[in-house]
Amino acid sequence: MRVFDFDRAIVRAPGRSVVAGLREDPRAVPDDAKIRKEHAAYVAALGAAGVAVDVLPPLEAFPDSVFVEDPALVFGDGAILLRPGAPSRLGERHAMRQALAARFDRVLELGDGESADGGDVLVTPDVVFVGLSGRTNAAGAAALLALLAALGRRGRIVATPPGVLHFKTAVSLLDHNTLLATPAMVASGLFEGFNLLVTPQGEHAAANALRVNDRVFAGAHFPRTADALARAGYAVVPLAVREIARLDAGLSCLSLRWHTGA
Ligand code: CIR
């Protein structure tokens, strides 16, 4: 199964309302012009990696809708419309349903009471990890496993370490059997059989990196992580996401990615 070979992606342009997005630290006020700049560079980097990117229009009524990873999960042969666990984000589903229907023959959906954010879903070649979190509840995770099975994928429900927003805040896939993970995630013991590259002290927020085709997108403000990735042989694309990080977000959350026909 292709897990980081992508030729298509959806992103959503940030609206002016993006500065009102959910964030843990109310003092970290983001600047919308800087967010737009970071977002544009991210879209350009996807294009440079060989991905055809559809930029959906901003949804001013939904400040966090720029984080398209959370309301959906996509594969080349089908998509799943999720139900974001934050009440202010649930309404993103309507526009996302239309976006998926226009691009995928098969779209499955979670039902009422079943919450799951795409940020809690880590797709690896053999198993799709679904992290329980403040956004993904047990009913949502169980329902998601059933929908994954319908798409021929095996899911596994796991715990998200305390204190992180999403499962993938703390871990990302670097290649078919290597993960970048925080020490807490490594200590969870969930990843038997994987090689683990641990985020350096002071850079645990770098764990949300993004493998795209032959390269790894990583936060530009995490130089030690970039060095470690480069030493391990990865082609690192440093991207500025400092402003986006003020909204508790990283690199995976800004796009939905897939490979047509796989
Ligand atoms: C939220 O709290 O929902 C947004 N401010 C950030 C979402 C980040 N999503 C992700 O990492 N998948």
Residues whose N, C-alpha, C, O or C-beta is under 5 A from the ligand:
A	BS01	CIR	G21 L22 R23 D64 F67 E69 D70 G118 G119 H166 L247 D248 A249 G250 C253
